[in-house]
Amino acid sequence: MYKKIFFFSVLLSIIFCGNAQINHVEPLNWWVGMKNPNLQLLINGNDISETTPQISYTGVTIKKINKADSKNYLFLDLVVAKNTKPGTVNINFKKSGKTIYTYNYSLLQRQQDPLLVKGFNSTDVIYLIVPDRFSNGDESNDVVTGMKENKIDRGFDGGRHGGDIRGIINHLDYIKDMGFTAIWPTPMLENDMATYSYHGYSITNHYKVDPRFGTMDDYKELASKAKQKGLKLIFDEVLNHTGSNYWWMNDLPYKNWLNYPDAYTPTNHRRTVNEDLYASTFDKDLWARGWFDKTMPDMNGQNPFMANYLIQNSIWWIETLQLGGIRQDTYGYSDKTFLKNWSCTIMNEYPNFNMVGEEWSLNPLITSYWQRGKQNHDGYAGCLPTVMDFPLQDALVKSLAGNEDASYNVPFTKLYEALANDFAYANPKNILVMGDNHDMDRLFMQLNQDIDLTKMALTYLLTIRGIPQIFYGTEILMDNTGHHKVDGLIRSDFPGGWNGDASNAFTGNGLTTAQLNMQAYIKQLLNWRKNNPVISGGQTLHFAPFNGVYVYFRYNKEKTIMVVMNKNTSATTIDSKRFQEILQNKSTATNVLSNESFSIQPSLTVPAKSATVFEIK
C-alpha cells in the first residue's frame, strides 16, 4: 500500500513539474551552430523569479540569471557552445532545493549554412500582398472562437474579409508565371484586436501565427512551396510597436519595457531629427519614444532585454521559415542605437541576407541615412542593406500626372533630378522602388486612371536601377476610386480570390479588355527582365528631358538597353545625335516586347504616351 501511495505521489510530482506552470518561454526554440553563441530566454510564469533555474546539458551553460521588475519573469542568459549537439535541454526551476517546475527546451539543427541564406536583390521583383484581401483558401478559419474580432464582413473596408495563407499557397503558380520572384505578405502574426485587425500591424504575439490566417505549419508550407517555385519569402516585421492587447500588457517585465507605459503619448513624426544638426532633445525623444497610434504601444529598444527579445525574434523567423528577406515597418521610429544593433547582428549572422526599412520621407538625404555604408555626419553606421525610394516614387507620379512644380517647365524634370540624387546613397542599386503600396492610393488612381501613364510608370520601375516592388492588383488596374487614401479600399479584394467572385484575375475570366491587356503587358515585361541581367546589374546613363521626352540607358559589356518615355499625345521623332556617346557604332533598335527592329540613325520615332524599351545593336 505504501509503495502504491509513493508511486502515485511521484506521478503527481511529474505532472506538476511539467510545462503547465510556465506561461511563456521565448524564443520558442533555438539552434545549435549559431555564430553568436549567446541566447537569452524570456521566461514568464507565476512567481518564477522566486526560483533558481538549473541546466545539465553538454555545451549549454547558464551565464546569468536576470530578475525583472515583475516577479513573474526571468531572463536567462545562456551560452550554447559551438559544438553543442541538438536535443532537449531540461531547465529545472528550483526553490528551497526542490524542483518545482521543469521546462523542456529544444535545440535544433540548422536547416542550412547561414552563408546560403540568400536575401532578395536587384534581380528580384517583389509582389506585395495584403493576405486578408488576396484569397480565401480556407473558409474554416474565417471565424475563430475566442478572437476579439470574430466575424467576416467583406462589405466593410476596415473589417476582415477572410484571405489567408492557404489562399497565397493556392496561387503561387500565378505569381511565378507572372514573372515575380519574391513575395512580401503584410504581417500574419496574431493581431487579437477588437477592430481593424486585418492589416496585421498590431501584433499581440511575436511567436504565433494569427489563426484566422492559418497555422504555423501553413506558414512553413508557404515558405517551402514558395522556395520550390523560386519565390523568396519576405517577412513583414514591426520593431517599433505592438498591439495594445499583447499578452504582456497587464504584467510588463520591466517598468520601462514600453515607452510611456501609463498614458498614450503620440510620436511627433519628425523624421528629420536624426540628421538635424539643430534638433532639440525634446523632439528627438518624442520622435523615438512616442506611440505610433493609440492602439500601438511603443516598444523600448533602449531596454536591453526588449532589444534582445526583438533581435532574437527576427533570427527565429529567419531560421524557422528560411526567409528571403525582412521588410521592417516604420524604420527610424525606434531608438537608432537599437536599430544599428538589430541590423548588424542579423547581417553578421547572415552575410548574404537582405532587409529593407520603411523610411517614408521624400528627401533622399533622410532616406539614405539608414543604408549600410553611408558616411553620416554624426558617425551613425547601421547595417540595413536596403531602403525604400519614396523620393523617386513621388517624383515618378508627379512627373507623369503633371503635378510637377511650375519651375519644372520641361516634363520629366522632377523624375530626372530625383534619380540624379543617387549620389546620396551608399548603394543605389540596392534601393527598393515602387509606384504604390498598401498605405497610399493605388498607382492607377494616382495617375488619374490613365492606362498609358500607368504603363509608363511600371515600365520605368521595371527598367530603372534598384529592386522593384509591385502591389497586388496593380497588374489588373485595381484602384480606389472616389475614396482617396482610405486604407481598407486601397487594400480591396483581389478578384477571384473568393468563391463566387464575378471576375477572376487568376484565370482572366470576367476581366475587362483593358485589365487583360495590362496583365499581359506586365507579365511580358517581368519575364523579359528576369532574363536580362543588364537591368538588375548594369550601369545607368540618362539624358536631360526635352520636348516631353526622357531617355535613359541601362548597359553592360554585353548589352545596351534604351528606354524612351514620351508624354506627348502624338508620336515623336528624336534625333539620335543627342545620344551618340552611347549610340556610336550602333545602328539598330529592337523593341523588346514587339520584337520589331528598325534603324536608329539618324533618328527614331516612338509612339504617343508610351515608355518603349529597345535593345540597341
PAROSE-319930 format. One record per residue (C-alpha): residue in three letters; z, x, y. Coordinates in nm, 2 decimals, decimal comma. Each point is the difference from the previous one (the first is absolute). Layout:
% residues N
> ALA:Z:X:Y
...
//
This chain:
% residues 617
> MET:0,00:0,00:0,00
> TYR:0,09:0,28:0,24
> LYS:-0,33:0,17:-0,07
> LYS:-0,19:-0,32:0,08
> ILE:0,18:-0,03:0,33
> PHE:-0,06:0,36:0,08
> PHE:-0,37:-0,03:-0,08
> PHE:-0,02:-0,32:0,22
> SER:0,17:0,17:0,29
> VAL:-0,24:0,30:-0,02
> LEU:-0,30:-0,24:-0,01
> LEU:0,13:-0,17:0,32
> SER:0,05:0,34:0,16
> ILE:-0,37:0,09:-0,08
> ILE:-0,12:-0,33:0,15
> PHE:0,22:0,04:0,31
> CYS:-0,12:0,36:0,04
> GLY:-0,36:-0,11:0,02
> ASN:-0,21:-0,05:0,31
> ALA:0,14:-0,34:0,10
> GLN:0,25:0,15:0,25
> ILE:-0,27:0,21:0,17
> ASN:-0,21:-0,21:0,24
> HIS:-0,25:0,26:0,11
> VAL:-0,09:0,36:-0,09
> GLU:-0,30:0,12:0,20
> PRO:-0,25:0,16:-0,05
> LEU:-0,03:-0,20:-0,32
> ASN:-0,09:0,31:-0,19
> TRP:-0,13:0,35:0,07
> TRP:-0,22:0,27:-0,15
> VAL:0,05:0,35:-0,14
> GLY:-0,20:0,29:0,13
> MET:0,01:-0,10:0,37
> LYS:-0,06:0,29:0,24
> ASN:0,32:-0,12:0,19
> PRO:0,28:0,00:-0,26
> ASN:0,23:-0,20:0,22
> LEU:0,06:-0,37:-0,07
> GLN:0,23:-0,23:0,19
> LEU:0,10:-0,33:-0,17
> LEU:0,12:-0,30:0,20
> ILE:0,25:-0,17:-0,22
> ASN:0,13:-0,35:0,09
> GLY:0,27:-0,17:-0,19
> ASN:0,34:-0,17:0,04
> ASP:0,25:0,26:0,13
> ILE:-0,23:0,28:-0,14
> SER:0,14:0,25:0,26
> GLU:0,33:-0,01:-0,19
> THR:-0,16:0,16:-0,30
> THR:-0,11:0,35:-0,08
> PRO:-0,35:0,04:-0,16
> GLN:-0,04:0,25:-0,28
> ILE:-0,32:0,11:-0,18
> SER:-0,05:0,20:-0,31
> TYR:-0,38:0,07:-0,03
> THR:-0,17:0,34:-0,04
> GLY:-0,17:0,09:0,32
> VAL:0,16:-0,27:0,22
> THR:0,30:0,08:0,21
> ILE:0,20:-0,18:0,27
> LYS:-0,02:0,19:0,33
> LYS:0,21:-0,23:0,21
> ILE:0,15:-0,35:0,00
> ASN:-0,02:-0,17:0,33
> LYS:0,21:-0,30:0,09
> ALA:-0,14:-0,25:0,26
> ASP:0,17:-0,22:0,25
> SER:-0,01:-0,28:-0,24
> LYS:0,21:0,04:-0,32
> ASN:-0,28:-0,16:-0,20
> TYR:-0,24:0,30:0,04
> LEU:-0,02:0,35:-0,12
> PHE:-0,28:0,25:0,07
> LEU:-0,03:0,24:-0,29
> ASP:-0,17:0,33:0,06
> LEU:-0,16:0,14:-0,32
> VAL:-0,19:0,31:-0,08
> VAL:-0,27:-0,04:-0,27
> ALA:-0,08:0,35:-0,12
> LYS:-0,36:0,11:-0,05
> ASN:-0,01:-0,01:-0,38
> THR:0,20:-0,31:-0,04
> LYS:-0,12:-0,23:-0,28
> PRO:-0,08:-0,36:0,05
> GLY:0,26:-0,24:-0,14
> THR:0,29:-0,23:0,08
> VAL:0,28:0,13:0,22
> ASN:0,33:-0,17:-0,06
> ILE:0,20:-0,03:0,32
> ASN:0,36:-0,07:-0,07
> PHE:0,21:-0,14:0,28
> LYS:0,36:0,09:-0,05
> LYS:0,32:-0,13:0,15
> SER:0,35:0,14:-0,09
> GLY:-0,16:0,20:-0,28
> LYS:-0,18:-0,30:-0,16
> THR:-0,36:-0,09:0,00
> ILE:-0,03:-0,35:0,15
> TYR:-0,38:-0,01:0,06
> THR:-0,29:0,17:-0,17
> TYR:-0,35:0,01:0,13
> ASN:-0,30:0,12:-0,20
> TYR:-0,24:0,18:0,24
> SER:-0,36:0,08:-0,11
> LEU:-0,17:0,33:0,07
> LEU:-0,37:-0,03:-0,08
> GLN:-0,28:0,24:-0,07
> ARG:-0,25:0,01:0,29
> GLN:-0,34:-0,15:-0,07
> GLN:-0,20:0,28:0,15
> ASP:0,03:0,33:0,18
> PRO:0,07:-0,07:0,37
> LEU:-0,29:0,21:0,10
> LEU:-0,22:-0,25:-0,17
> VAL:0,13:-0,29:0,21
> LYS:-0,29:-0,05:0,24
> GLY:0,02:-0,19:0,32
> PHE:-0,27:-0,20:0,18
> ASN:-0,23:0,21:0,22
> SER:-0,32:-0,02:0,20
> THR:-0,21:-0,06:-0,32
> ASP:0,18:-0,34:-0,03
> VAL:-0,04:-0,34:0,16
> ILE:0,31:-0,21:-0,01
> TYR:0,01:-0,37:-0,06
> LEU:0,30:-0,16:0,18
> ILE:0,14:-0,31:-0,18
> VAL:0,27:-0,25:0,09
> PRO:0,10:-0,09:-0,36
> ASP:0,13:-0,35:0,08
> ARG:-0,34:-0,09:0,15
> PHE:-0,24:0,18:-0,24
> SER:0,01:-0,17:-0,33
> ASN:0,24:-0,21:-0,21
> GLY:-0,03:0,14:-0,34
> ASP:0,32:-0,13:-0,15
> GLU:0,10:-0,35:0,11
> SER:0,32:0,02:-0,21
> ASN:0,17:0,22:0,27
> ASP:-0,09:-0,22:0,30
> VAL:0,35:-0,15:0,00
> VAL:0,29:0,22:-0,11
> THR:0,34:-0,16:-0,04
> GLY:0,26:0,16:0,22
> MET:-0,23:0,14:0,27
> LYS:0,08:-0,11:0,35
> GLU:-0,36:-0,09:0,08
> ASN:-0,09:-0,20:-0,31
> LYS:-0,32:-0,19:0,05
> ILE:-0,37:0,04:0,04
> ASP:-0,17:-0,14:0,31
> ARG:-0,36:0,11:0,05
> GLY:-0,02:-0,23:0,30
> PHE:0,26:0,20:0,20
> ASP:-0,13:0,33:0,13
> GLY:0,35:0,16:-0,01
> GLY:0,09:-0,12:-0,35
> ARG:-0,05:0,13:-0,35
> HIS:-0,34:-0,07:-0,14
> GLY:0,05:0,14:-0,35
> GLY:-0,21:0,31:-0,02
> ASP:0,14:0,26:-0,23
> ILE:-0,04:0,33:-0,18
> ARG:-0,19:-0,17:-0,29
> GLY:-0,25:-0,12:0,26
> ILE:-0,07:0,35:0,11
> ILE:-0,03:0,13:-0,36
> ASN:-0,25:-0,28:-0,08
> HIS:-0,23:0,11:0,28
> LEU:0,01:0,38:-0,03
> ASP:-0,36:0,00:-0,12
> TYR:-0,11:-0,18:0,31
> ILE:0,18:0,26:0,22
> LYS:-0,15:0,28:-0,20
> ASP:-0,35:-0,14:-0,01
> MET:0,00:-0,06:0,38
> GLY:0,05:0,38:0,03
> PHE:0,36:0,03:0,10
> THR:0,20:0,29:-0,15
> ALA:0,36:-0,09:0,10
> ILE:0,21:-0,31:0,05
> TRP:0,28:-0,05:0,24
> PRO:0,20:-0,32:-0,07
> THR:0,26:-0,09:0,26
> PRO:0,36:0,03:-0,14
> MET:0,07:-0,17:-0,33
> LEU:0,37:0,07:-0,03
> GLU:0,26:-0,27:0,01
> ASN:0,01:-0,19:0,33
> ASP:0,27:-0,26:-0,06
> MET:-0,02:-0,15:0,35
> ALA:0,03:-0,37:0,09
> THR:-0,34:-0,02:0,17
> TYR:-0,31:0,21:0,06
> SER:0,07:0,21:-0,31
> TYR:-0,37:0,03:-0,10
> HIS:-0,08:0,31:0,21
> GLY:0,24:0,22:-0,18
> TYR:0,14:0,21:0,29
> SER:0,36:-0,14:-0,02
> ILE:0,10:0,18:-0,32
> THR:0,32:-0,11:-0,17
> ASN:0,00:0,24:-0,29
> HIS:-0,18:0,33:0,00
> TYR:-0,01:0,02:-0,38
> LYS:-0,11:-0,36:-0,09
> VAL:-0,35:-0,16:0,00
> ASP:0,01:-0,34:0,16
> PRO:-0,02:-0,24:-0,30
> ARG:-0,24:-0,22:0,19
> PHE:-0,24:0,28:-0,02
> GLY:0,08:0,09:-0,36
> THR:0,20:0,25:-0,19
> MET:0,04:0,38:-0,01
> ASP:-0,22:0,00:-0,31
> ASP:-0,26:-0,18:0,20
> TYR:0,02:0,26:0,28
> LYS:-0,03:0,28:-0,26
> GLU:-0,30:-0,18:-0,16
> LEU:-0,17:-0,02:0,34
> ALA:0,06:0,37:0,06
> SER:-0,13:0,09:-0,34
> LYS:-0,31:-0,22:0,00
> ALA:-0,09:0,10:0,36
> LYS:0,02:0,36:-0,10
> GLN:-0,23:-0,06:-0,30
> LYS:-0,26:-0,15:0,23
> GLY:0,02:0,29:0,24
> LEU:0,21:-0,19:0,26
> LYS:0,29:0,17:0,16
> LEU:0,31:-0,22:0,06
> ILE:0,17:0,04:0,34
> PHE:0,36:-0,12:0,04
> ASP:0,09:-0,17:0,33
> GLU:0,35:0,12:0,09
> VAL:0,25:-0,08:0,27
> LEU:0,24:0,28:0,09
> ASN:0,11:-0,16:0,33
> HIS:0,14:-0,34:-0,08
> THR:0,10:-0,24:-0,28
> GLY:0,05:-0,37:-0,03
> SER:0,32:-0,15:0,12
> ASN:0,07:-0,14:-0,35
> TYR:0,01:0,34:-0,16
> TRP:0,26:0,01:-0,28
> TRP:0,22:0,25:0,18
> MET:0,02:-0,19:0,33
> ASN:0,34:-0,15:-0,07
> ASP:0,15:0,33:-0,11
> LEU:-0,16:0,30:0,16
> PRO:0,08:0,34:-0,15
> TYR:0,06:0,16:0,34
> LYS:0,07:-0,15:0,34
> ASN:-0,31:0,18:0,13
> TRP:-0,22:-0,09:-0,30
> LEU:-0,20:-0,22:0,24
> ASN:-0,06:0,05:0,37
> TYR:0,18:-0,27:0,22
> PRO:0,15:-0,16:-0,32
> ASP:0,21:-0,25:0,19
> ALA:-0,26:-0,16:0,23
> TYR:-0,37:-0,02:0,03
> THR:-0,12:0,25:0,25
> PRO:-0,38:0,02:0,03
> THR:-0,20:0,32:0,03
> ASN:-0,18:0,06:0,34
> HIS:-0,33:0,09:-0,18
> ARG:-0,04:0,30:0,24
> ARG:-0,22:0,21:-0,23
> THR:-0,04:0,28:0,26
> VAL:0,37:0,11:0,00
> ASN:-0,04:0,26:-0,27
> GLU:-0,26:0,19:0,21
> ASP:0,11:-0,10:0,35
> LEU:0,14:0,30:0,19
> TYR:0,21:-0,23:0,22
> ALA:0,11:-0,27:-0,25
> SER:0,37:-0,10:0,03
> THR:0,23:0,04:-0,29
> PHE:0,08:-0,37:0,04
> ASP:-0,37:-0,10:-0,06
> LYS:-0,04:0,25:-0,28
> ASP:0,31:-0,14:-0,18
> LEU:-0,11:-0,36:0,05
> TRP:-0,35:0,07:-0,13
> ALA:0,12:0,16:-0,32
> ARG:0,31:-0,21:-0,07
> GLY:-0,09:-0,34:0,12
> TRP:-0,10:-0,27:-0,25
> PHE:-0,37:-0,08:-0,04
> ASP:0,08:-0,37:-0,04
> LYS:0,30:-0,23:-0,02
> THR:-0,03:-0,03:-0,37
> MET:-0,08:0,37:-0,05
> PRO:0,31:0,23:0,03
> ASP:-0,07:0,35:0,09
> MET:0,09:0,26:-0,26
> ASN:0,17:0,31:0,13
> GLY:-0,19:0,31:-0,11
> GLN:0,26:0,22:0,17
> ASN:0,25:-0,10:-0,27
> PRO:-0,07:0,27:-0,27
> PHE:0,07:-0,24:-0,29
> MET:-0,24:-0,26:0,14
> ALA:-0,26:0,28:0,05
> ASN:0,04:0,12:-0,36
> TYR:-0,02:-0,36:-0,12
> LEU:-0,33:-0,06:0,17
> ILE:-0,16:0,33:-0,09
> GLN:0,09:-0,04:-0,36
> ASN:-0,13:-0,35:0,00
> SER:-0,34:0,12:0,11
> ILE:-0,01:0,26:-0,27
> TRP:0,11:-0,25:-0,26
> TRP:-0,29:-0,23:0,08
> ILE:-0,25:0,30:0,00
> GLU:0,12:0,09:-0,35
> THR:0,03:-0,35:-0,13
> LEU:-0,34:-0,12:0,10
> GLN:-0,18:0,34:0,02
> LEU:-0,10:-0,10:0,36
> GLY:-0,31:0,11:0,18
> GLY:0,18:-0,01:0,34
> ILE:0,25:-0,16:0,23
> ARG:-0,06:-0,20:0,31
> GLN:0,31:0,02:0,22
> ASP:0,07:-0,30:0,22
> THR:0,12:0,04:0,36
> TYR:-0,01:0,37:-0,01
> GLY:0,19:0,17:0,28
> TYR:0,25:-0,28:0,04
> SER:0,24:0,19:-0,23
> ASP:0,19:0,31:0,10
> LYS:-0,26:0,27:0,02
> THR:0,21:0,27:-0,17
> PHE:0,04:-0,24:-0,29
> LEU:-0,38:-0,06:0,00
> LYS:-0,06:0,38:-0,01
> ASN:0,23:0,04:-0,30
> TRP:-0,15:-0,30:-0,18
> SER:-0,36:0,11:0,04
> CYS:0,07:0,37:-0,07
> THR:0,21:-0,08:-0,31
> ILE:-0,28:-0,21:-0,15
> MET:-0,28:0,23:0,08
> ASN:0,19:0,30:-0,13
> GLU:0,04:-0,19:-0,34
> TYR:-0,36:-0,13:0,00
> PRO:-0,22:0,25:0,20
> ASN:-0,32:-0,20:-0,06
> PHE:0,14:-0,34:0,09
> ASN:-0,07:-0,19:0,31
> MET:0,19:-0,23:0,23
> VAL:-0,11:-0,18:0,32
> GLY:0,23:-0,12:0,27
> GLU:-0,05:-0,30:0,22
> GLU:0,04:0,12:0,36
> TRP:-0,15:-0,29:0,19
> SER:-0,08:0,18:0,33
> LEU:-0,33:0,01:0,18
> ASN:0,07:0,35:0,14
> PRO:-0,11:0,28:-0,24
> LEU:0,26:0,23:0,15
> ILE:0,26:-0,23:-0,15
> THR:-0,16:-0,07:-0,34
> SER:-0,09:0,36:-0,06
> TYR:0,36:0,11:0,06
> TRP:0,10:-0,10:-0,36
> GLN:-0,28:0,17:-0,19
> ARG:0,08:0,30:-0,21
> GLY:-0,11:0,32:0,17
> LYS:0,02:-0,13:0,36
> GLN:0,14:0,26:0,24
> ASN:0,23:-0,22:0,21
> HIS:0,16:0,10:0,32
> ASP:0,35:-0,07:-0,13
> GLY:-0,05:0,19:-0,32
> TYR:0,00:-0,31:-0,22
> ALA:-0,18:0,07:-0,33
> GLY:-0,01:-0,27:-0,26
> CYS:-0,20:-0,01:-0,32
> LEU:-0,18:-0,34:0,04
> PRO:-0,37:0,07:-0,10
> THR:-0,16:-0,31:0,15
> VAL:0,04:-0,23:0,29
> MET:-0,19:-0,32:0,09
> ASP:-0,26:0,02:0,27
> PHE:0,09:-0,29:0,22
> PRO:-0,15:0,17:0,31
> LEU:-0,34:0,01:-0,17
> GLN:0,03:-0,36:-0,13
> ASP:0,06:-0,13:0,35
> ALA:-0,29:0,20:0,14
> LEU:-0,23:-0,12:-0,27
> VAL:0,07:-0,37:0,06
> LYS:-0,01:0,03:0,38
> SER:-0,33:0,20:-0,01
> LEU:-0,17:-0,26:-0,22
> ALA:0,15:-0,31:0,15
> GLY:-0,08:0,10:0,35
> ASN:0,36:0,04:0,11
> GLU:-0,03:0,36:0,13
> ASP:0,16:0,08:0,33
> ALA:-0,24:-0,05:0,29
> SER:-0,01:0,38:0,06
> TYR:-0,17:0,03:-0,34
> ASN:-0,34:-0,10:0,13
> VAL:-0,18:0,11:-0,31
> PRO:0,07:-0,19:-0,32
> PHE:0,18:0,20:-0,28
> THR:0,15:0,24:0,25
> LYS:0,36:-0,11:-0,09
> LEU:-0,08:0,06:-0,37
> TYR:-0,17:0,33:0,07
> GLU:0,30:0,12:0,20
> ALA:0,25:-0,12:-0,25
> LEU:-0,16:0,21:-0,27
> ALA:0,00:0,29:0,24
> ASN:0,38:-0,01:0,00
> ASP:0,00:0,14:-0,36
> PHE:0,12:0,33:0,15
> ALA:0,34:-0,16:0,02
> TYR:0,03:-0,02:-0,38
> ALA:0,09:0,27:-0,24
> ASN:-0,24:-0,14:-0,26
> PRO:-0,25:-0,26:0,13
> LYS:-0,16:-0,04:-0,34
> ASN:0,32:-0,13:-0,14
> ILE:0,05:-0,29:0,23
> LEU:-0,02:-0,36:-0,11
> VAL:-0,26:-0,21:0,18
> MET:-0,02:-0,38:0,00
> GLY:-0,15:-0,29:0,19
> ASP:0,30:-0,23:-0,07
> ASN:0,30:-0,05:-0,22
> HIS:0,26:-0,27:-0,09
> ASP:0,16:0,01:0,34
> MET:-0,29:-0,05:0,24
> ASP:-0,29:-0,25:0,04
> ARG:-0,26:0,04:-0,27
> LEU:-0,29:0,23:0,10
> PHE:-0,25:-0,28:-0,01
> MET:0,21:-0,19:0,25
> GLN:0,06:0,30:0,22
> LEU:-0,38:0,04:0,02
> ASN:-0,04:-0,37:0,11
> GLN:-0,13:-0,10:-0,35
> ASP:-0,32:0,21:0,06
> ILE:-0,13:0,10:-0,34
> ASP:-0,22:0,28:0,14
> LEU:0,29:0,16:0,19
> THR:0,22:-0,03:-0,31
> LYS:-0,26:0,18:-0,21
> MET:-0,01:0,27:0,27
> ALA:0,37:0,05:0,00
> LEU:0,03:0,02:-0,38
> THR:-0,30:0,24:-0,02
> TYR:0,18:0,22:0,26
> LEU:0,33:0,00:-0,20
> LEU:-0,18:0,09:-0,32
> THR:-0,20:0,29:0,14
> ILE:0,24:0,16:0,25
> ARG:0,26:0,27:-0,09
> GLY:0,33:-0,12:-0,15
> ILE:0,12:-0,24:-0,27
> PRO:-0,14:-0,35:0,04
> GLN:0,22:-0,31:-0,07
> ILE:-0,15:-0,34:-0,03
> PHE:0,21:-0,32:0,02
> TYR:-0,06:-0,25:-0,29
> GLY:-0,24:-0,27:0,10
> THR:-0,17:0,21:0,27
> GLU:-0,29:0,04:-0,25
> ILE:-0,06:-0,38:0,02
> LEU:0,06:-0,05:0,37
> MET:0,35:-0,15:-0,02
> ASP:0,14:-0,08:0,34
> ASN:0,29:-0,18:0,17
> THR:-0,20:-0,23:0,22
> GLY:0,20:-0,18:0,27
> HIS:0,33:0,16:-0,08
> HIS:0,01:0,33:0,18
> LYS:0,25:0,25:-0,16
> VAL:0,16:-0,26:-0,23
> ASP:0,11:0,23:-0,29
> GLY:-0,01:-0,27:-0,27
> LEU:-0,36:-0,10:0,08
> ILE:-0,11:0,36:0,04
> ARG:0,13:0,03:-0,36
> SER:-0,19:-0,30:-0,13
> ASP:-0,07:-0,06:-0,37
> PHE:-0,29:0,18:-0,15
> PRO:-0,26:-0,26:-0,12
> GLY:0,00:-0,03:-0,38
> GLY:0,35:0,14:-0,05
> TRP:0,14:-0,34:-0,09
> ASN:-0,11:-0,26:-0,26
> GLY:-0,20:-0,27:0,17
> ASP:-0,11:0,20:0,30
> ALA:-0,32:-0,14:0,15
> SER:-0,16:0,35:0,02
> ASN:0,05:0,32:-0,19
> ALA:-0,06:0,33:0,16
> PHE:0,05:0,18:-0,33
> THR:-0,31:-0,17:-0,14
> GLY:-0,18:-0,09:0,31
> ASN:0,00:-0,37:-0,08
> GLY:0,03:-0,22:0,31
> LEU:-0,03:0,28:0,25
> THR:-0,24:-0,03:0,29
> THR:-0,31:0,20:0,03
> ALA:0,16:0,21:0,28
> GLN:0,31:0,07:-0,22
> LEU:-0,22:0,10:-0,30
> ASN:-0,21:0,23:0,22
> MET:0,30:0,17:0,15
> GLN:0,16:0,04:-0,34
> ALA:-0,31:0,16:-0,14
> TYR:-0,04:0,22:0,31
> ILE:0,35:0,14:-0,03
> LYS:-0,03:0,05:-0,38
> GLN:-0,32:0,20:0,04
> LEU:0,14:0,21:0,28
> LEU:0,33:0,06:-0,19
> ASN:-0,18:0,12:-0,31
> TRP:-0,23:0,22:0,19
> ARG:0,29:0,16:0,18
> LYS:0,17:0,06:-0,33
> ASN:-0,29:0,22:-0,11
> ASN:-0,05:0,19:0,32
> PRO:0,27:0,26:0,06
> VAL:-0,16:0,09:0,33
> ILE:0,18:-0,30:0,14
> SER:0,34:0,08:-0,13
> GLY:-0,01:0,37:0,06
> GLY:-0,28:0,08:0,23
> GLN:0,00:0,11:0,36
> THR:-0,05:-0,24:0,29
> LEU:-0,23:0,04:0,30
> HIS:-0,04:-0,28:0,26
> PHE:-0,20:-0,05:0,32
> ALA:0,11:-0,17:0,31
> PRO:-0,11:-0,37:0,01
> PHE:-0,31:-0,09:0,19
> ASN:-0,20:-0,32:0,06
> GLY:0,22:-0,21:-0,23
> VAL:-0,03:0,25:-0,28
> TYR:0,26:0,23:-0,17
> VAL:-0,12:0,26:-0,25
> TYR:0,21:0,22:-0,22
> PHE:-0,06:0,23:-0,30
> ARG:0,19:0,08:-0,32
> TYR:-0,12:0,32:-0,16
> ASN:0,06:0,28:-0,24
> LYS:-0,21:0,27:-0,16
> GLU:-0,17:-0,24:-0,24
> LYS:-0,05:-0,31:0,21
> THR:-0,03:-0,14:0,35
> ILE:0,08:-0,37:0,08
> MET:-0,09:-0,16:0,33
> VAL:0,16:-0,32:0,12
> VAL:-0,15:-0,19:0,29
> MET:0,20:-0,28:0,15
> ASN:-0,21:-0,23:0,23
> LYS:0,16:-0,27:0,20
> ASN:-0,32:-0,11:0,17
> THR:-0,14:-0,35:-0,09
> SER:-0,34:0,15:-0,08
> ALA:-0,13:0,28:-0,21
> THR:0,05:0,33:0,18
> THR:-0,21:0,32:-0,02
> ILE:0,18:0,33:0,06
> ASP:-0,14:0,34:0,07
> SER:0,08:0,25:-0,28
> LYS:0,00:0,30:0,24
> ARG:0,35:-0,10:0,11
> PHE:0,13:0,09:-0,34
> GLN:-0,21:0,32:-0,07
> GLU:0,30:0,22:-0,05
> ILE:0,05:-0,17:-0,33
> LEU:-0,34:-0,16:-0,07
> GLN:-0,20:0,32:0,04
> ASN:-0,23:0,07:-0,30
> LYS:0,07:-0,36:-0,12
> SER:-0,26:-0,27:0,01
> THR:0,09:-0,29:-0,22
> ALA:0,27:-0,27:0,01
> THR:0,08:-0,22:-0,30
> ASN:0,20:-0,32:0,05
> VAL:0,27:0,04:-0,26
> LEU:0,03:-0,38:-0,06
> SER:-0,36:-0,11:0,01
> ASN:-0,14:0,34:-0,13
> GLU:-0,28:-0,03:0,26
> SER:-0,12:0,34:0,12
> PHE:-0,19:0,09:0,32
> SER:-0,06:0,29:0,24
> ILE:0,27:0,07:0,27
> GLN:-0,23:0,22:0,21
> PRO:-0,04:-0,05:0,29
> SER:0,21:-0,31:-0,01
> LEU:0,15:-0,27:-0,21
> THR:0,06:-0,37:0,04
> VAL:0,31:-0,19:-0,11
> PRO:0,06:-0,37:-0,03
> ALA:0,19:-0,21:0,25
> LYS:0,38:-0,03:-0,02
> SER:0,03:0,23:-0,30
> ALA:0,15:0,31:-0,14
> THR:-0,26:0,17:-0,21
> VAL:0,08:0,29:-0,24
> PHE:-0,27:0,25:-0,07
> GLU:-0,03:0,30:-0,23
> ILE:-0,19:0,27:0,19
> LYS:-0,23:0,25:-0,17
//
